[in-house]
Amino acid sequence: MKIFSSILIIAILIPGFVSAQDTDVSIETAGTVKAKGVKVVSNKIEAPLQSKNFVDQTTNENAEKAREIFKRANKNFEDRNLPVALNLYKQAYKQWPHPRIVFNMGVTLSMMSRPREAALMFKKVLELGPDPVEGARYKEAKEKYMELMGTLAIVRFRAEQQGVQVYVDGNIIGTGPFTKEIILTSGRHLVTANLTGHVGLNEDIQIPAGVVAERAISLKKFEPIVKYKKVKRFGNLWPILTGVSSALILGGGGTLIYQGRSEIDDLQSEYNDLLLQSLGQPVEFDISRQDSPIMKQNVGNVLVGVGIAGIVATAVLFIIQEKQVQYTVTPDSNTESSSASE
């Protein structure tokens, strides 16, 4: 076991922290934020108990390097150059992952107003027990942890589905099945989850301060959604051509009928004039002259009928131009599986 006596351990209490108490340390709070999307299981946060033992496997060479870096970190901390101090503590920790370095990182993070990260550091110290940092420092870590947790919360996420991926504020916390406790700041957080073939989760949750809460993640299996839409059987060209042609035919037929009737009227007038001039005598009149006007009227009537039929057909084409199509939406495909619904 290396001796840490040559390292200056920060003993300055952070403003706002009270001294450690000998009584049981816990936080009870009702919180000012109402819980939403989580189930509050306790308004009392307990300090974590020792769950593992610290085994120092660092070489003497690396430990000595860590001491030198640690001294520089302490100097920067005393000068309140906190970002530099934190960076040096991290460098020292890479050389020597000792709980005392973790403790100092927690103190520095607290003073940098990063409570969640600081609480995680003190939690790590507490889980390794009092021996590596000695009893007084262990009590101090417990007190600082509990003070910080007054503004934070513990949320236990549980996901039993195989392969489900769960994210909090965009950061993945696990792939199911898993149960995991994380420390979060009080207030609003975004929880998302996804699993192939299931409806994804995208939900805002509200967490009160100083509570222990739970959130179970369970995604529903995706049921194909049946939707309907209208599609065109054909473009506008055919109805337009049919309509224009019908109008031209109808107009042509009407013109022939008018011409035929006009010519018949002229022949009738001519015949009447001949009768008046004949003074009752027989009159010769070529009735075959009326064949052409009659033919024009007959052809005109046919064309008018065709034109009217064409206009009706145009209206029908516009009506049946669109058809209703049924299609399904699936989560794994952007393509549509369609079938016509007449």
ZIWOBEL-V254110 format. One record per residue. N is the residue number from 0. RES is the residue in one letter. PHI is phi as a letter, one per 40 degrees, with the letter a starting at -180 (999 if undefined). NEAR is the number of other C-alpha atoms within 12 Angstrom. Layout:
n={N | N}
res={RES | RES}
phi={PHI | PHI}
near={NEAR | NEAR}
This chain:
n={0 | 1 | 2 | 3 | 4 | 5 | 6 | 7 | 8 | 9 | 10 | 11 | 12 | 13 | 14 | 15 | 16 | 17 | 18 | 19 | 20 | 21 | 22 | 23 | 24 | 25 | 26 | 27 | 28 | 29 | 30 | 31 | 32 | 33 | 34 | 35 | 36 | 37 | 38 | 39 | 40 | 41 | 42 | 43 | 44 | 45 | 46 | 47 | 48 | 49 | 50 | 51 | 52 | 53 | 54 | 55 | 56 | 57 | 58 | 59 | 60 | 61 | 62 | 63 | 64 | 65 | 66 | 67 | 68 | 69 | 70 | 71 | 72 | 73 | 74 | 75 | 76 | 77 | 78 | 79 | 80 | 81 | 82 | 83 | 84 | 85 | 86 | 87 | 88 | 89 | 90 | 91 | 92 | 93 | 94 | 95 | 96 | 97 | 98 | 99 | 100 | 101 | 102 | 103 | 104 | 105 | 106 | 107 | 108 | 109 | 110 | 111 | 112 | 113 | 114 | 115 | 116 | 117 | 118 | 119 | 120 | 121 | 122 | 123 | 124 | 125 | 126 | 127 | 128 | 129 | 130 | 131 | 132 | 133 | 134 | 135 | 136 | 137 | 138 | 139 | 140 | 141 | 142 | 143 | 144 | 145 | 146 | 147 | 148 | 149 | 150 | 151 | 152 | 153 | 154 | 155 | 156 | 157 | 158 | 159 | 160 | 161 | 162 | 163 | 164 | 165 | 166 | 167 | 168 | 169 | 170 | 171 | 172 | 173 | 174 | 175 | 176 | 177 | 178 | 179 | 180 | 181 | 182 | 183 | 184 | 185 | 186 | 187 | 188 | 189 | 190 | 191 | 192 | 193 | 194 | 195 | 196 | 197 | 198 | 199 | 200 | 201 | 202 | 203 | 204 | 205 | 206 | 207 | 208 | 209 | 210 | 211 | 212 | 213 | 214 | 215 | 216 | 217 | 218 | 219 | 220 | 221 | 222 | 223 | 224 | 225 | 226 | 227 | 228 | 229 | 230 | 231 | 232 | 233 | 234 | 235 | 236 | 237 | 238 | 239 | 240 | 241 | 242 | 243 | 244 | 245 | 246 | 247 | 248 | 249 | 250 | 251 | 252 | 253 | 254 | 255 | 256 | 257 | 258 | 259 | 260 | 261 | 262 | 263 | 264 | 265 | 266 | 267 | 268 | 269 | 270 | 271 | 272 | 273 | 274 | 275 | 276 | 277 | 278 | 279 | 280 | 281 | 282 | 283 | 284 | 285 | 286 | 287 | 288 | 289 | 290 | 291 | 292 | 293 | 294 | 295 | 296 | 297 | 298 | 299 | 300 | 301 | 302 | 303 | 304 | 305 | 306 | 307 | 308 | 309 | 310 | 311 | 312 | 313 | 314 | 315 | 316 | 317 | 318 | 319 | 320 | 321 | 322 | 323 | 324 | 325 | 326 | 327 | 328 | 329 | 330 | 331 | 332 | 333 | 334 | 335 | 336 | 337 | 338 | 339 | 340 | 341}
res={M | K | I | F | S | S | I | L | I | I | A | I | L | I | P | G | F | V | S | A | Q | D | T | D | V | S | I | E | T | A | G | T | V | K | A | K | G | V | K | V | V | S | N | K | I | E | A | P | L | Q | S | K | N | F | V | D | Q | T | T | N | E | N | A | E | K | A | R | E | I | F | K | R | A | N | K | N | F | E | D | R | N | L | P | V | A | L | N | L | Y | K | Q | A | Y | K | Q | W | P | H | P | R | I | V | F | N | M | G | V | T | L | S | M | M | S | R | P | R | E | A | A | L | M | F | K | K | V | L | E | L | G | P | D | P | V | E | G | A | R | Y | K | E | A | K | E | K | Y | M | E | L | M | G | T | L | A | I | V | R | F | R | A | E | Q | Q | G | V | Q | V | Y | V | D | G | N | I | I | G | T | G | P | F | T | K | E | I | I | L | T | S | G | R | H | L | V | T | A | N | L | T | G | H | V | G | L | N | E | D | I | Q | I | P | A | G | V | V | A | E | R | A | I | S | L | K | K | F | E | P | I | V | K | Y | K | K | V | K | R | F | G | N | L | W | P | I | L | T | G | V | S | S | A | L | I | L | G | G | G | G | T | L | I | Y | Q | G | R | S | E | I | D | D | L | Q | S | E | Y | N | D | L | L | L | Q | S | L | G | Q | P | V | E | F | D | I | S | R | Q | D | S | P | I | M | K | Q | N | V | G | N | V | L | V | G | V | G | I | A | G | I | V | A | T | A | V | L | F | I | I | Q | E | K | Q | V | Q | Y | T | V | T | P | D | S | N | T | E | S | S | S | A | S | E}
phi={999 | c | c | b | c | c | c | c | c | c | b | c | c | c | d | h | c | c | c | c | b | c | c | c | c | a | b | b | a | c | g | b | c | c | c | a | g | b | b | c | c | a | c | b | c | b | c | c | c | c | b | a | b | c | b | c | b | c | c | d | c | c | c | c | c | c | c | c | c | c | c | c | c | c | c | c | c | c | c | g | c | c | d | c | d | c | c | c | c | c | c | c | c | c | c | a | c | c | d | c | c | c | d | c | c | c | c | c | c | c | c | c | f | b | c | c | c | c | c | c | c | c | c | c | c | c | c | c | g | c | d | c | b | g | d | c | c | c | c | c | c | c | c | c | c | c | c | c | c | c | b | b | a | b | b | b | c | b | b | c | c | c | g | c | b | b | b | b | f | g | b | c | b | i | b | c | c | a | b | a | c | b | c | b | c | c | h | c | a | b | b | b | a | a | a | d | g | b | c | c | b | a | a | c | b | b | b | c | c | g | b | b | b | b | a | c | b | a | c | c | c | c | c | d | c | c | b | b | a | b | b | c | c | a | c | c | c | c | c | c | c | c | c | c | c | c | c | c | c | c | c | c | c | c | c | c | c | c | c | c | c | c | c | c | c | c | c | c | c | c | c | c | c | c | c | c | c | c | f | g | c | d | b | c | a | c | c | c | c | c | c | c | c | c | c | c | c | c | c | c | c | c | c | c | c | c | c | c | c | c | c | c | c | c | c | c | c | c | c | c | c | b | b | c | b | c | a | b | b | b | c | b | a | c | c | b | c | b | a | c | b | c}
near={15 | 21 | 16 | 25 | 13 | 14 | 27 | 22 | 31 | 30 | 20 | 21 | 22 | 24 | 14 | 13 | 22 | 19 | 23 | 23 | 19 | 14 | 10 | 15 | 26 | 27 | 29 | 22 | 22 | 23 | 26 | 16 | 22 | 20 | 31 | 22 | 26 | 32 | 24 | 29 | 21 | 26 | 27 | 26 | 33 | 26 | 36 | 30 | 20 | 19 | 15 | 16 | 18 | 23 | 16 | 21 | 15 | 22 | 15 | 17 | 14 | 23 | 29 | 22 | 23 | 32 | 34 | 25 | 30 | 41 | 28 | 28 | 35 | 34 | 23 | 22 | 31 | 23 | 13 | 19 | 19 | 28 | 23 | 25 | 33 | 37 | 25 | 32 | 42 | 30 | 28 | 34 | 30 | 21 | 26 | 31 | 30 | 39 | 36 | 44 | 43 | 41 | 44 | 47 | 45 | 41 | 46 | 41 | 34 | 33 | 31 | 23 | 19 | 25 | 32 | 33 | 30 | 37 | 43 | 37 | 34 | 44 | 39 | 37 | 45 | 40 | 28 | 31 | 30 | 28 | 24 | 31 | 32 | 21 | 18 | 20 | 32 | 34 | 32 | 37 | 49 | 47 | 37 | 45 | 45 | 41 | 36 | 43 | 43 | 37 | 34 | 38 | 48 | 41 | 39 | 29 | 36 | 29 | 29 | 22 | 25 | 20 | 21 | 32 | 32 | 38 | 28 | 29 | 19 | 17 | 16 | 20 | 27 | 29 | 24 | 26 | 21 | 22 | 21 | 24 | 22 | 28 | 36 | 37 | 33 | 31 | 25 | 24 | 27 | 24 | 31 | 29 | 35 | 31 | 29 | 20 | 19 | 23 | 23 | 24 | 26 | 20 | 22 | 20 | 29 | 30 | 39 | 38 | 38 | 39 | 41 | 38 | 36 | 29 | 32 | 27 | 38 | 27 | 27 | 17 | 18 | 19 | 15 | 18 | 15 | 16 | 19 | 20 | 19 | 19 | 20 | 18 | 20 | 16 | 15 | 19 | 16 | 22 | 25 | 22 | 19 | 27 | 27 | 20 | 24 | 28 | 26 | 21 | 27 | 28 | 24 | 26 | 28 | 27 | 23 | 27 | 28 | 24 | 23 | 27 | 25 | 20 | 23 | 25 | 17 | 17 | 24 | 20 | 14 | 21 | 22 | 18 | 15 | 18 | 17 | 14 | 14 | 14 | 11 | 10 | 10 | 12 | 17 | 13 | 17 | 12 | 16 | 12 | 18 | 23 | 17 | 21 | 27 | 25 | 23 | 27 | 27 | 23 | 25 | 27 | 26 | 22 | 27 | 29 | 23 | 26 | 27 | 27 | 21 | 27 | 27 | 19 | 25 | 26 | 20 | 18 | 25 | 24 | 16 | 21 | 23 | 20 | 20 | 19 | 21 | 20 | 22 | 22 | 20 | 21 | 20 | 18 | 12 | 10 | 11 | 20 | 18 | 18 | 18 | 18 | 15 | 15}
